[in-house]
Amino acid sequence: MGTINTVQGPILPEKLGITTMHEHVFADLADIFYTAPQDPELRKYENSPVTMEILGFLRRNPSLTKQNCFINDEILSQKELKYFKDLGGDSIVDVTLEGMRRNLKKLKQVSIKTGLNIIAATGWYLYPTHPSYVEKKNIEELSNIMIQDLTEGIENETEGTENSDIKAGVIGECGCSNPIPYHPQEKKVLQASAIAQSKTGAAFTIHPALIDVEKRIGSVQCAEVYLDLIENHGCDLTKLYLSHADRTCIYPDYHHKLLERGIILGFDCFGKNYYWDVAYVGAGGRSDSERVTGIVNLCKLGFDKQITLAQDCCFKTDLRKYGGFGYSHILRSIIPMLKISGVSNKQINNMLVENPKRLLAF
């Protein structure tokens, strides 16, 4: 079955345990997501700290203040991850990429201090975060960078550093945005990622385009375009998990079409019960109850072997210190909800243990 690359070295799949497949331990998203609100009264919060006074505003627009858009405190990360560890959590996949200010050295230290397996990633996120070399290099060259990150050690070309001793264990989250279904540069990254996946057997995750601002659509359904593209470049679709699939959980027919092609759906936004008013008032806004209902219905149809779970903690307000649910939310609250709704222990084990183990081993 192969082994699984963690920031502390390879482990056997049996050592992976309970895993959340889409998190961020250190990340800076301010340059990507901050947009000055149209309301002049809200613009004054651009550089404000995250406080109770503006928590309600942040639940309507998480990027209202730049301070909410980055997590870089090693001690805080250890504390937040310990809540997950104390409830039986074993591993997390950190899908923070170059251009999002990942910090591999800190990631390894947090893994050592908490006793958690942490899997790092390779690839490139939304095109505004792409280092300049992504535009200049061709598909094959980009693919070779990812293959090297997965097999030899991650190299940070922007900073000109030598290869680290940390190997990536997953490709992505490779981001797609506007124009829907992707920017041309994002398309190139998907093509390169598909080739890297086919040559290594590594897991691959895509951040799909989520919101169509012009059409006022907050749950874009364009993943089949991505699947066609990457399959044509050799990607094994059974090693692909679609991030943020819970954004479309109220469209079961759409999910069924995707699952029939063999991919895994990532229900990875648990706890993000907020809106994205900076796009348009009311954009986004799925609830945990909707996500649970979506999973329950899929499990009834036997799709539990094609679902993974996570919280996508990336803003300060996702963390417990700042009023969020944190990395332990699934274990503390969502698993009990699933059990009450009739999902079996075996199905839960598939989503938390067996599916991640199958995806991440190569």
C-alpha positions as CSV (number, residue, x, y, z in Angstrom):
1,M,0.0,0.0,0.0
2,G,3.0,2.3,0.3
3,T,3.8,4.8,3.0
4,I,2.5,8.2,4.0
5,N,4.8,11.3,4.0
6,T,4.6,13.4,7.1
7,V,6.7,16.4,8.2
8,Q,8.6,14.0,10.5
9,G,9.1,11.4,7.8
10,P,7.2,8.5,6.3
11,I,4.8,6.4,8.3
12,L,2.9,3.2,7.7
13,P,-0.8,3.7,6.8
14,E,-1.8,1.9,10.0
15,K,-0.2,4.7,12.0
16,L,-2.3,7.4,10.4
17,G,-5.4,7.0,12.6
18,I,-8.2,9.6,12.8
19,T,-7.5,12.2,10.2
20,T,-8.9,15.6,9.1
21,M,-8.0,16.1,5.4
22,H,-8.1,19.8,4.9
23,E,-6.6,22.2,7.5
24,H,-4.2,25.2,7.8
25,V,-1.8,25.5,10.8
26,F,0.1,28.5,9.6
27,A,-1.2,30.6,6.7
28,D,-1.6,34.2,5.6
29,L,-4.6,34.9,3.3
30,A,-4.9,38.6,3.7
31,D,-3.4,39.4,0.3
32,I,-5.9,37.1,-1.3
33,F,-9.1,37.7,0.5
34,Y,-9.0,41.2,1.9
35,T,-11.3,43.6,-0.1
36,A,-12.3,46.9,1.3
37,P,-16.0,46.8,2.1
38,Q,-18.3,49.2,0.2
39,D,-19.8,50.4,3.5
40,P,-17.4,53.2,4.7
41,E,-18.3,52.4,8.3
42,L,-16.8,48.9,7.9
43,R,-13.6,50.0,6.2
44,K,-12.2,51.3,9.4
45,Y,-11.7,47.7,10.6
46,E,-9.1,46.9,7.9
47,N,-6.3,46.6,10.4
48,S,-8.3,46.0,13.6
49,P,-7.5,43.1,15.9
50,V,-10.1,40.3,16.2
51,T,-12.3,41.2,19.1
52,M,-15.7,40.4,20.4
53,E,-16.9,43.8,19.3
54,I,-16.5,42.9,15.6
55,L,-17.1,39.1,15.8
56,G,-20.6,39.5,14.4
57,F,-19.3,41.5,11.4
58,L,-16.6,38.8,10.8
59,R,-19.3,36.1,10.7
60,R,-20.7,38.1,7.8
61,N,-17.3,38.7,6.2
62,P,-14.3,36.8,7.6
63,S,-11.9,39.1,5.6
64,L,-13.3,42.3,7.1
65,T,-10.0,42.8,8.9
66,K,-6.6,41.6,7.7
67,Q,-5.7,40.5,11.2
68,N,-8.3,37.7,10.8
69,C,-6.7,36.4,7.7
70,F,-3.5,35.0,9.1
71,I,-2.5,32.4,11.7
72,N,1.2,32.4,12.6
73,D,1.4,31.8,16.4
74,E,3.2,28.5,17.1
75,I,2.2,28.3,20.7
76,L,-1.5,29.0,19.9
77,S,-1.4,26.4,17.1
78,Q,-0.1,23.8,19.5
79,K,-2.8,24.6,22.0
80,E,-5.6,24.6,19.4
81,L,-4.4,21.3,17.9
82,K,-4.1,19.7,21.4
83,Y,-7.9,19.9,21.7
84,F,-8.1,17.6,18.6
85,K,-5.4,15.3,20.0
86,D,-7.1,15.0,23.4
87,L,-10.3,13.8,21.7
88,G,-8.5,11.0,19.9
89,G,-7.3,12.8,16.8
90,D,-4.1,11.5,15.2
91,S,-3.3,13.3,11.9
92,I,-4.1,16.4,9.9
93,V,-3.4,17.3,6.3
94,D,-2.1,20.9,6.1
95,V,-2.9,22.1,2.5
96,T,-1.1,25.4,2.9
97,L,1.0,26.1,-0.2
98,E,3.8,28.4,-1.3
99,G,2.2,31.8,-1.8
100,M,0.1,31.3,1.3
101,R,3.1,31.7,3.6
102,R,3.4,28.1,4.8
103,N,6.1,27.5,7.3
104,L,7.5,24.0,7.1
105,K,10.0,24.4,10.1
106,K,7.2,25.5,12.4
107,L,4.9,22.8,11.0
108,K,7.5,20.2,12.0
109,Q,7.9,21.7,15.4
110,V,4.2,21.7,16.1
111,S,4.0,18.0,14.9
112,I,6.8,17.1,17.4
113,K,5.3,19.1,20.3
114,T,1.7,17.8,19.8
115,G,2.4,14.2,18.8
116,L,0.2,14.6,15.7
117,N,1.1,13.4,12.3
118,I,1.0,16.4,9.9
119,I,1.1,16.0,6.2
120,A,2.4,18.9,4.1
121,A,1.4,19.8,0.6
122,T,2.8,20.8,-2.8
123,G,1.2,22.7,-5.6
124,W,-0.2,26.2,-6.0
125,Y,-3.4,27.8,-4.8
126,L,-5.5,30.6,-6.4
127,Y,-3.6,32.5,-9.1
128,P,-3.1,35.7,-7.2
129,T,-0.9,33.7,-4.8
130,H,1.2,32.1,-7.5
131,P,4.9,32.9,-7.4
132,S,6.1,34.6,-10.6
133,Y,7.8,31.4,-11.9
134,V,4.4,29.6,-12.2
135,E,3.5,31.8,-15.2
136,K,6.9,31.4,-16.8
137,K,7.2,27.6,-16.5
138,N,5.4,25.1,-18.7
139,I,3.2,22.2,-17.6
140,E,6.0,19.7,-17.5
141,E,8.3,21.9,-15.5
142,L,5.6,22.6,-12.9
143,S,4.9,18.9,-12.7
144,N,8.5,18.1,-12.1
145,I,8.6,20.6,-9.2
146,M,5.7,18.7,-7.5
147,I,7.2,15.3,-8.2
148,Q,10.4,16.5,-6.5
149,D,8.5,17.9,-3.5
150,L,6.8,14.5,-3.1
151,T,9.8,12.3,-3.6
152,E,12.9,14.3,-2.5
153,G,11.9,17.3,-0.4
154,I,10.0,20.5,-0.7
155,E,11.9,23.4,-2.4
156,N,10.8,27.0,-2.0
157,E,11.7,28.6,-5.3
158,T,10.5,32.0,-4.2
159,E,13.0,32.2,-1.4
160,G,15.7,30.3,-3.2
161,T,16.1,27.8,-0.4
162,E,17.5,24.4,-0.9
163,N,15.4,21.3,-0.6
164,S,14.2,20.7,2.9
165,D,14.1,17.2,4.4
166,I,10.3,17.5,4.5
167,K,8.5,15.7,1.7
168,A,5.1,16.7,0.6
169,G,2.4,14.0,1.2
170,V,-0.4,15.5,-1.0
171,I,-0.9,17.6,-4.0
172,G,-3.1,20.7,-3.5
173,E,-5.3,22.4,-2.6
174,C,-4.8,23.6,-6.1
175,G,-7.2,26.6,-6.4
176,C,-9.7,27.6,-9.1
177,S,-11.5,30.9,-9.2
178,N,-12.6,33.4,-11.8
179,P,-13.4,33.4,-14.6
180,I,-15.4,30.3,-13.8
181,P,-14.4,27.5,-13.9
182,Y,-10.7,28.7,-13.6
183,H,-8.2,31.3,-14.5
184,P,-5.9,30.1,-17.4
185,Q,-2.9,29.9,-15.0
186,E,-5.0,27.8,-12.6
187,K,-5.8,25.5,-15.5
188,K,-2.1,25.0,-16.2
189,V,-1.6,24.1,-12.5
190,L,-4.4,21.5,-12.6
191,Q,-2.8,19.9,-15.7
192,A,0.6,19.8,-14.1
193,S,-0.9,18.4,-10.9
194,A,-2.6,15.6,-12.8
195,I,0.6,14.5,-14.4
196,A,2.4,14.6,-11.0
197,Q,-0.4,12.5,-9.5
198,S,-0.2,10.0,-12.3
199,K,3.6,9.6,-11.9
200,T,3.7,9.4,-8.1
201,G,0.3,8.0,-7.0
202,A,-0.1,10.8,-4.5
203,A,-3.5,12.1,-3.4
204,F,-4.6,15.3,-5.1
205,T,-7.2,17.9,-4.0
206,I,-8.8,20.8,-5.8
207,H,-10.3,23.9,-4.4
208,P,-13.1,24.5,-6.8
209,A,-14.5,27.9,-7.9
210,L,-17.1,28.6,-5.2
211,I,-18.9,31.9,-5.9
212,D,-20.0,33.4,-9.2
213,V,-20.3,37.1,-8.3
214,E,-21.8,38.2,-11.6
215,K,-24.5,35.6,-11.5
216,R,-25.0,35.7,-7.7
217,I,-24.4,32.0,-7.4
218,G,-22.9,30.9,-4.1
219,S,-22.6,27.2,-4.9
220,V,-21.0,26.9,-8.3
221,Q,-21.3,23.4,-9.9
222,C,-18.4,23.1,-12.3
223,A,-16.3,20.2,-10.9
224,E,-17.0,18.0,-13.9
225,V,-14.9,20.4,-16.0
226,Y,-12.0,19.7,-13.6
227,L,-12.4,16.0,-13.7
228,D,-12.5,15.9,-17.5
229,L,-9.3,18.0,-17.6
230,I,-7.2,16.1,-15.1
231,E,-8.4,12.7,-16.3
232,N,-7.2,13.6,-19.8
233,H,-3.8,14.2,-18.3
234,G,-3.6,10.8,-16.6
235,C,-4.9,11.5,-13.1
236,D,-6.3,8.6,-11.2
237,L,-9.7,10.0,-10.1
238,T,-9.9,7.6,-7.2
239,K,-7.0,9.6,-5.6
240,L,-8.8,12.9,-6.1
241,Y,-10.7,14.5,-3.3
242,L,-12.7,17.6,-4.1
243,S,-12.3,20.2,-1.4
244,H,-15.3,22.2,-0.2
245,A,-17.8,19.8,-1.7
246,D,-20.1,20.6,1.2
247,R,-20.8,23.9,-0.4
248,T,-23.0,22.0,-2.9
249,C,-24.4,19.5,-0.4
250,I,-28.0,20.6,-1.1
251,Y,-27.6,19.4,-4.7
252,P,-27.6,15.6,-4.4
253,D,-27.8,14.8,-8.1
254,Y,-24.7,16.9,-8.7
255,H,-22.8,14.9,-5.9
256,H,-24.0,11.6,-7.3
257,K,-22.6,12.4,-10.8
258,L,-19.2,13.2,-9.2
259,L,-19.1,10.2,-7.0
260,E,-20.0,7.9,-9.9
261,R,-16.7,8.9,-11.4
262,G,-14.9,7.5,-8.4
263,I,-13.7,10.7,-6.7
264,I,-13.9,11.5,-3.0
265,L,-15.9,14.4,-1.7
266,G,-14.3,16.5,1.0
267,F,-16.9,17.8,3.5
268,D,-14.3,20.1,5.0
269,C,-16.0,23.3,6.1
270,F,-17.6,22.2,9.3
271,G,-17.9,25.1,11.7
272,K,-17.8,27.7,8.9
273,N,-21.4,28.7,9.5
274,Y,-20.9,32.2,8.0
275,Y,-21.5,34.3,4.9
276,W,-19.2,36.1,2.5
277,D,-20.9,39.5,2.1
278,V,-17.8,41.0,0.4
279,A,-18.8,39.0,-2.7
280,Y,-22.5,39.9,-2.4
281,V,-24.8,40.0,0.6
282,G,-25.6,36.5,1.7
283,A,-23.0,34.7,-0.4
284,G,-22.0,31.4,1.0
285,G,-23.7,30.4,4.2
286,R,-24.0,26.6,4.5
287,S,-24.8,25.3,8.0
288,D,-23.4,22.3,9.8
289,S,-26.9,20.8,9.8
290,E,-27.0,21.0,6.0
291,R,-23.6,19.3,5.8
292,V,-24.7,16.6,8.2
293,T,-27.9,15.9,6.2
294,G,-25.9,15.7,3.0
295,I,-23.5,13.1,4.5
296,V,-26.3,11.1,6.1
297,N,-28.1,10.9,2.7
298,L,-24.9,9.8,0.9
299,C,-24.1,7.2,3.6
300,K,-27.6,5.7,3.1
301,L,-26.6,5.2,-0.5
302,G,-23.4,3.5,0.4
303,F,-21.0,6.4,-0.5
304,D,-19.2,6.5,2.9
305,K,-16.0,5.1,1.3
306,Q,-15.9,8.3,-0.8
307,I,-16.2,11.0,1.8
308,T,-13.5,12.8,4.0
309,L,-14.0,15.3,6.8
310,A,-12.3,18.5,7.9
311,Q,-12.9,22.0,9.3
312,D,-10.6,24.1,7.0
313,C,-9.4,26.2,9.9
314,C,-7.7,29.2,8.2
315,F,-9.0,32.3,9.9
316,K,-8.5,33.3,13.5
317,T,-12.2,33.2,13.9
318,D,-12.1,29.5,13.1
319,L,-10.0,28.9,16.2
320,R,-11.4,28.5,19.7
321,K,-9.5,31.4,21.1
322,Y,-11.3,33.7,18.8
323,G,-14.8,32.3,19.1
324,G,-14.6,29.5,16.5
325,F,-15.1,25.7,16.9
326,G,-11.4,24.8,16.1
327,Y,-9.8,21.6,14.9
328,S,-11.7,19.4,17.3
329,H,-15.2,20.4,16.1
330,I,-15.8,17.3,14.1
331,L,-14.8,14.9,16.9
332,R,-16.6,16.9,19.6
333,S,-19.9,17.8,17.8
334,I,-20.2,16.5,14.3
335,I,-19.6,12.8,14.9
336,P,-22.3,12.7,17.6
337,M,-24.7,14.4,15.1
338,L,-23.9,11.8,12.5
339,K,-24.5,8.9,14.9
340,I,-27.8,10.3,16.1
341,S,-28.8,10.5,12.4
342,G,-28.1,6.9,11.8
343,V,-24.6,6.8,10.4
344,S,-22.8,3.7,11.6
345,N,-19.5,3.5,13.4
346,K,-18.1,1.6,10.5
347,Q,-19.1,4.4,8.1
348,I,-17.6,7.0,10.4
349,N,-14.4,5.0,10.6
350,N,-14.3,4.9,6.8
351,M,-14.6,8.7,6.6
352,L,-12.1,9.5,9.4
353,V,-9.6,6.6,9.0
354,E,-9.9,4.3,6.1
355,N,-10.5,6.8,3.3
356,P,-7.6,9.1,4.4
357,K,-5.3,6.1,4.7
358,R,-6.2,4.9,1.2
359,L,-5.8,8.4,-0.3
360,L,-2.5,9.4,1.3
361,A,-0.5,6.2,0.9
362,F,1.7,6.0,-2.2
